[in-house]
Amino acid sequence: MTQPGSDVPAAPRLLTGVPTLIALLTMALGIVDIVSALTPERVGRLHDLIQVVPLSFAHLASAGTAVAGLLLVMLGHGLRRRKRRAWRGAVVLLLLSAALNVVKGLDAEEAVVAFVLAVALVVLNQQFYAAGDPTTRLRAPVTFVAMAASSVVLGLGLTYARERALVGHPSFLDRLDHVLLGLVGVTGSLHFSSDRAGDVFYDVLLALGAATLIVTVFLALRSPEPPARLRADDEERVRALLDKQGRRDSLGYFALRRDKAVVFSDTGKSAVSYRVVSGVMLASGDPVGDPEAWPGAIRAFLAEARRHAWVPAVMGCSELGGEVWVREAGLRALELGDEAIVEVCEFTLEGRAMRNVRQMVTRVERAGYKTQVRRVRDMTPYEIADIRRQAAAWRGAEVERGFSMALGRFGDPSDGECVAVTATKDDVLAAVLHFVPWGTDGLSLDLMRRDREADPGLNELLIVAALRAAGDLGVARLSLNFAVFRSALERGGRLGAGPILRLWRELLLLASRWFQIESLYRFNAKWRPLWEPRFICYRNARDIPRVAIAALEAEAFIVWPKQWLAMRRERRAPAVGVDTRAAVAQR
């Protein structure tokens, strides 16, 4: 059977756990090969062996067995993820391991197991269909360090495992010196009881060093593939879909974020934006375009996930989108929180419920703050550059957070319909809001920044200014912040709430010390909005931890060192979309 829209055969359900089992067996055999290469051969078997092959062949086979075992352990992760390239390498290495185990000491047990595993891999070859992951040149130095360290550890283990072959009692530093020199083919300072023992040490260390060098060079010379990027032609197609169907989803415009990729339905009438994070293919919001074409885009998304053995997941879809994902993709949905939407025609500062907001806005206005609401296309390059610079300075974190509800840029010429709301005092910028279009009559909040030294209440002033100017802009509704687990926070504090719901609320309040959970909910609630639920969709329960980590990584709540360095470089780079020379001249 085949996956709809995919040319990759679907694995039978009963065999879904087989790749994991084979991966574990392969890694276990790799460890056995390493141990076998480090320990002395059985005297009786070795005596029988040298009647057939020269002793030097046995020494070389021992070295090769150690290298093959190390590589089998490294291939286990790729086998578990059904990688075709790992499958090819494992078949070759298992057959090689079977031969080497026979040549090095007539180890028939290990040879039989290796051969049986190789046959099993060949028989089950359709289970290993996934294309290789994109690589970068950073993998070369990382792999070199990892393999070099492993080689040193294995070499030191060999010197202790074959202590009887050494003359005297060398120190740890002498052993380390011998291992390091042996990895590059130079004889070290250790002395051995026989030439045969010295040859074994030399061959094993040289093979480990050669394997480290070969793998490192291969990765260094391999053409790197860039991370997910929205190509110019894809961006034009997505914009065309938003022009026709952009009103359906307040998060639709965020599909234009340029560190996302998109897949289109066969008809081109719908698309899914996504990013791959830690092996999870994370879709963002609802598919863009005609809902009748959503199933086609979802099938294309699943086909791409299956081709690479990525885990499919969706973050921040609406209730309608969640229903389609569940029906078409067989995913499960979990309510993630609620989006706050304010209807412009129903908004007022009058009444007791809005007294707190009204007082804060009045106080800030009396302090001398002035607001301005404009389309980005009506702003000068200098104003755009100034907002960019100030927003970056006001950001508390080193990295820019956001994925499903963030555009990741400001002032790009293609984003002229976006709206900027600014607050100034004495002609000095103090705060800014940035909204992206939501169809032709809506805005969705993208960015909210203010000077930390400014008076409290500036954000409230800016939102009120946006609502007051909405009529002139032709805007009927505003989408504000997203409140994670809003219903649990609200219902858990009510009279009669059950113990589980109360406990869940207490855990959310505890997490609010590090993440803006309760504060965002209370900020949104003061506007008396309409609450629109948002969902996260996943394949099965065991994927939840992985999907959760990927979502946190996508939103930059978890940042790995290489990502942090890349984001720091992007932050120092000149802003895209503004001619800085023109901005300086205009200033």
N, C-alpha and C positions, 0 to 999 in steps of 0.2 A: 504494500500500500504506500501511497505517497502523500506528502503534506500538500494541501491546496496551495497552488502558486509556487511550489518548490520543486526543483529537480533532484532533490536529495531524498532517498528512500527513508521512510519513517521506520524507526526501530520498533520491533514487536514489544509490546508492553511487558511480557514476561522476561525479556532480556535487558530491561533497563538497568539492572544492578550488575550485569556482567562486566562492563568496563571497569567499574570500581573494584570488583573482585580480582580481575586480572591485573589491574594496576598494583594492588596490594601484594599479590603473589610475585609479580615482577620485581617490586622493590625488595621483598623478602629474599628472593633469589640473589639479587644484587648484593645484599648484605652478606649472604652466605658466601658468595664468590670472593668478596673482600676478605672475610675472615679466613677462608680457605687459602687464599694467596699469601696471607701473612703468617700462617702456621706451617710448621714443617710437614712434608709429605710422609706418608706411611712408608717405612723402610722396605717392607715386602713388596708393595706395589711399585715403588721406585726401582727396585732391583729388576722386576719384570719389565718395567718400561724401558730401561736403558738397553735392554737386549734388542729393542726394536728401533728406537730413535736416539739420536745423540743427546747427551746430558744438557748441552747448551740449548737445545730446543725446549727442554723441560723448563729451563730457567726463563726463557723468553715467554713461554706459555704462562708461567706464574705471573709475570709482569702484566701480560695481556689480560689475564683473568681479573687482576685488581682493577685495571682501567675499565674493563667491560662491566664489572660490578658497580663501580662508581657511576658510570653512565646510565645503567639500568635504574639505579635509585633516582637519578635526576629525571628520567623519562616517565616515572610513575605518575607524576602530576598531569602530564600531557595525556597519558592513556586514560586517566580517570575522566578527563574532559573530552574524550573521544577524538583527540587530535590525530588527523591522518598522518602528519609528519612524524609524530611520536610513534605511531603504529609501525611505520616503515623502519624507523631506527630500532625499535624494540625487536622486530622480527630478525633483522640482521644481527643484532647484538646477542640475541638468545641462541641463534645457530652458531655464532662465533664462540659464545660461552660454552656451549655443549662440546665443541671441538677442543677448545683450550683446556677444559677440565679433564678430557681424556689424555691430552698430550702432556699436561703438567704432572699427572700422577695417577692416571687411571681412576679418576674420581667418577665412577659410573653413575652414582646416585644423582649428583648435581647435573651431570650431562643429560640424563634421562629427563629430569624435571625441566631443564632448559628446553630440550627438544619438544616435549609435550606442550609447554607454554607457547612455543613458536608455532606449532601446528594449530593450537587453539586460536591463536591470533589470526592465522591465515583463514581458518574456517569461519571465524566471526568477523571477517574484514569489513562487512557492511556496517558493523556497529561503530567503526572508527571513520567517520566521514567529515569531521570538522576541519575547516581551513585553519591555517596558522594565524596566530594573533599578530597584529602589527608590532614591529620592533623598532627600537631606537638605538642609536650608538651608545647610549648610556648603559645598555645591557652588557656591552663588551667589557668595560672595566669592572663592572659589578661581578660578572661571571668570572673574570680573571681572579679577582680577590677571593671569591668563594671557592673556586677550584684550587687555587694555590694554597689556601688555608687547609682545605681538605687533604691535599696531597702531603702537606707537611705533617698533619696529624696522622695520616696513614703511614708515612715514612717513620715517624717516631714510634708508632705502634709496632711496626715491623722490627725495629731494633730491640724493643722490649719483649716481643713475642718470641724472637729467636736469640735470646740472651746467651744461650750456650754456644752460639756460633761466633760470639765476640771474644777477643783476647783481652783479658783484664776486666776492669770495671770502669768503663768510660763515664764521664759526667754527663749531665743533661745537655750542657752547652756543646760538648764534643759531639753528642748524637745529633743535636740540632744543626751544627756546622756541617756534618756529613750529609744530612738529609738535604739541606739547602744547596750544597754543591752537587749532590747527586741528581737533583731535579734538572740541572743544566748540563749533565753529562760529565761532570768532573769528579774524580775519586777524592773522597774526604779523608779525614784523619783516623777513622776507625780501622782496626786490624781484625782479621777474621781467622778462624781456626783452619779454614780450607779455602782453596780457590773457588770451589763450587759455591760455598756460602757467600763469598764476596761477589761472585757473578750474579747471584740471585738478587742481592741488595741493589747492585748497580742497574740491572735490567728493570726491576720494579720501579725504582726512582726515576730512571730515564723515561720509562713509558708514561708515568704520571706527569712528568714535566712536558713531554711531547703532547699528551692529550690536552693539557691546560693551554698550551700555545696554539694548537690547532683550533680548538673551540673558540678561543678568544679572537684569533685572526678571522675566522669565519663570520663571527658576529660583527666584527669591526668593519669588514668589507661588504657586508650585506646591505643592500639599499634600504634606508630607513623609510618608513611610511609615516606621514603626519597624523596627528590626532584628529578627531572628528572636527570637520570644518564645513560650514555652509557655503557651498560654491555659489558663484555669482548667478549662474543660470538657474540653480535650484531656488535661490532667494527670489528671483523674479517670478518663478512659478508659484511659490508660496504666497507672495504678495498678491498675485492675481486671484488666488483662492480666497485670501482674506478680503479682497475687495468685494467678492460675491457673497461669502458666507462668514465674514468676520464677526458679525453680530451674535453668533451662536455661543461663543465662548470668550469670557473675559481674559483668558490666558492665551488666546490664539496668537496675538502679536508676538508673544515671547518665543514662538517657534522660529522667529527671525534672529534669535541669538546666534552669533556666528561660531560659537564653539559647540554647536549641535549639528548633527547630520539629519537628513530626511530620507525617507523611502516613500515612493508614490504608488498609488494603485495603478493597475494596468491601464485604466482609462485616463489617468492623470487628473481626476476630479477630486482626489483626496490624498492626504499625505500624513505621515506620522513623524514627528521630530523626536530625536533621541540622542543619547550619549552613552557610550559603553564605559562603565566604571567597575573596575575589579571583577570583570567577567560577567557583569550584569548589564543587559541591554535595557536601559532605563528610558521609557517613553515619557514625554512631558505633556500633561494635560490631555484633552480630547484630540482625536485626529482633526486636521484642518480640512475644510472643504465640505462638500455635499454629504450629509449623513447617509444617504443611500449608497454612497461609494466608500463609506468607512470600512465595511468588511474587506474590500479589496486591498486597502492600505494596511489593514491589520494582518491579512494573509502575507503580504510582502514583508511586513515587519517580522512575523514569525519565521518566514523562510530565511531571512537574513540571520536571525538569532540561531536557528537550527544549523545553518551552514557553518557557523563559527562555534557552535556549542555554547553560546551565551545564554544566561538565564533571563528570560523575558519578564519584564515588570513595568508597571505604569505608576506614575506619581502625579497626584493632583487632578485626576479626571473628575468630570461632573457626574451626576447621577445617571444621566442619559449615556454618557460615554462609558461609565462603568458597566451599565447593562449590556452595551454592545461588546465590550471587551470580554465580559463573562460569557456571553452567548457565543461569540465567534472564536475566541481564543481559549476557552475553557479555563480561564483564570478565576481566582477568587478575589473578592473585594472586601476591603476593611475601611471603615470610615476613618479618615485621617484628621478631619477638622472641618471648619466652616469658613467660608469667605464672606466678608462683610460688604454688602452692597447698599448704597444710599441712593434712594430715588430723589432726584433734585426737586421735583414738584411737591414732594411731601416734607421736605426739610424746612425746619424753622428753629430759631434760637429761643422762641417764646416758650413759656411753660416752666413748671417746677423741675421737670426731668432734665431740662437743658440749662438749669441755672449755673451749674459748675462750669460748663463750657462757656456760657455767656460771660461770666465774671472773668474767666481767664483771658478771653479774647479782648474784653474791654480794658483790662489791666495792661495787657501787652501793647494795645494801640495807644493808650495814654503814655506809655513809656517812650513813644516816638518811633515805633516800628511801622514801616510802610510796605505794602505788598504790591506785587505786579504779576498779572497772569497773561502769558503770551504763548502762542505757538512757537515752536523752535525755529521754524522758517523765518519768523519775524525778528529773530535775535541776531546781533552782530557777532562776528567771529571772536572779538575780544570778550564779549559777555559770556559766550560759550566756554572759552578757554578759562576765564576766571572762575566760573562755576565748577568746571572740572578740577581745577587746582584746589579750590576751597573744599569741595566734597571729598577729595582724596585726603586732605589734611585733617578733616573732621572725622574721618572713618577711624573707629577705635581699633579694629583688627588690622593685621598686616595684609590679610587677603580679602578679596571681594567676595561676599557671600551671595548666593542666589543661583537658581537653576530653573525651576519651574515657573517662578513669578518674578523674574528679573531679566532685563534686557542686556545688561553688562556693558552698556555704552551710553554716551550722552552727546547730543549735538551732531550726530552723523548727518550728512546731507540727505540721505534717504529717509530720515526720520522726521521730516519737516512737520508732519501732522501731530507729533508729540507735543505735550503742553508742559511748560515749566512755570512753577509758582515760586516766586522769590520773596524774601523779606529782607529789608535793608534798614539800617539805622545810621544816620549821618552819612549816607551814601556808601556804607560798608556792608557787604553781603553778610547776612547772619544765618540764613536758613534757605533750603530749597526743597521743593517737591518736584518729582518728574512723573508724568503720566503718559502712558502709551495709548494709542487709539483702541477702542473696543467697538468695532463696527463704525458706523457713521455718527452715532449719537451717544457714545459712551466713552469713558476713560477708565483705565486700570492703573493703579498706583504701582510704580516701578521703584522709585528712589525716594528716601526721606532722610535728609541730613540737616544738621544744624550745628552751629558753633556751641561747644559745651560751656563756654563762658557767657552765652546769651541768656536772657531771661527765660524761665520756664513758661510754657504755654505757646511757644512759637509754632509748634506743629499744629496745634488746634487753630491758631490764627490762619495758617496756610490752607488748611482744609476748608475752613469757612470761606476764605477768599476764593478758592476754587469753586465752591458751591454757588457763591454769589455771582461769579462770572460765567457759570455754566450756560445760562440762557443765551448770552451773547456768542458763545462758542458753539451753540447748537447741541449741547450735551444734556442728556436726560437722566443719566445715571453714572455713579462713580463706584468703582470697585476699590475698596481699601485693603487693609492688611488681612492676612490669613491667620485665623486663630486655631492653633493645633489643639485637638481634643476639646473643643469648646463645649460640647454637650456634656462631657464628663465633669468639667469644672463647674458648669452651671447646675446640673442636676445633683451632683455629689454634695453640694452645699445646701440643698433644700431639705425641709422637714420631711422625714420618712424615708430618706435615702438609705438603701441597704448597705450592709457592712462592706461588701466587695466594691461597690461604687464609691463609698467613702474612702476606702483604702487606696483605690486608684486615684482619686482626687488628691489624697495626701502625697502620693508618689509624684504626681505632676507638680504639686506645689514645691516639693523638695527639688525636683529637676529645674524648677524656675530660678533657682539660685545661680544656675550656670547658663540656662537658655531662656530666651524671652517667651515664655509660655503664658503665664498668668498676666503679665503686664500687657502683652499684645491683646489678649482677650478683653481686659478691662478698658484699654484704650479704644478698641473697636466698639465695645458695648455702649460707650457713652454717646455714640452717634445714632443709637436706636435703629440699626440697619436691618435689612432683610438678610437672613443667614442662609447661604447656599452651601450644602454639604459638598465636600471634596473627598475623594477616595484614593487609596493606594491598592493596586491590583498585583497579585503574585500568583505563581503557579501552584505551589503546595506549601504545607506548613513548614517543612524543613528548609525552605528557601527564605523564610522570614528574616532570620538573623543576617543572612548575606545581603538581602535586598535592603534591609534597614541600614546596614553599614554603607552600602553603595549610595543610598539616598543622602545620608549624612555627609558622605564624601563629596557628592555632587553639589550639595548646598554649602560646602566648605566649612562644615562644623568639624570634620575630620580632615586634616591636611597632612599628607606625607611629606617628608623632607624635599623630594625632588619637585613636588607640586609647589611647595612654599618658595623654592628658589625660582621656579618658572614665573610664579605670580609676582615675585619681587622684581624680576627683570621686566615684566610687562608694566608694572607700576612705574618703573623708572623711565620706560620708553616714552617718546613723545606721543601725545594724544592723536588718535586717528580721526580724520575727518575735519581737522581745523588746520588751516595754513598759518603756522605760528608767526611767520614773517609778516603776513598781512595783519595778524592780530596786534603785533607789536607796533606796526606802522600806524594802525588806526588809533592805538592808545595814545 
